[in-house]
């Protein structure tokens, strides 16, 4: 059981790293610096960035839960 959870934990870690690195920065270039406030104000968001944000949120929550479970099982 502990080995299976550790393998899932490693896969989640790698997935979280990949999704965070694939996301574009908050201010990508000069256009982000000028129009960034307006895009945030009016709720404009790119489709792929939105999807990667949701995936990384889910993976981060899974990461935290698995870290707690593995810490409890290590005792």
N, C-alpha and C positions, 0 to 999 in steps of 0.2 A: 504494500500500500504506500509506504513512504517513498519507495523507489519510483513508483508510477507518478506520485505527486511531484517529485523532484524533476522528472522528465517533463511533465506538463509545465512546471514552473520555468524551466529553461526555455521551452518553446514560447511561453508568454513573454519572457524577458526579451528574447530575440525579436518577437513580433512588435513589442512596444518600442524597441530601439529603431526598427525599420520604419514604423509608421511616423514616429517623431521626426526622423531624418527626411522622410519623403514630403513632409508638409512644407509649404512655402512660408517664408518669414512674415512677420506682421507688416513690415514695411519693405516690400520687395522693390528696391530701386527708388528713383526720385518720384515717380508717380504715386507710390505708396505714401511717401512723406507729405505730398501735397493733398491727395484725395483720400487719405486714410481716415480722417475724421468724418468725412461725408459718407464713406462706405459703411463705417460703423454706425453712424447716426441713422441711416436709412435701411440698414440691415442687409446690404448687399454682401453676398458671400459666394465664392466659387463652389461649384458642385463637388469637385474632387477634394478640396480642402475641408469642406463640411463633412464629407464621408470619412476622410482620414482623421478628423477631429473626433468624430463619434467612435471610431474604431479604437483610437488611442485612449479615449476615456474608458471604454469597456475593458481594454487590456490593463489599464492602470488600476482599476477597481479589482480585477481578477488577480493582479500582481499582489496587491495589498492583502487580499483575503488569503491567498496561498502562502504568503510570507507568515501570516499569523498562524495558520494551520500547521505549517511545517515547524514553526517555533514551538508550538504546543506539543507536537509529536516527538520532538527531539528530547523532551524531558524524560 
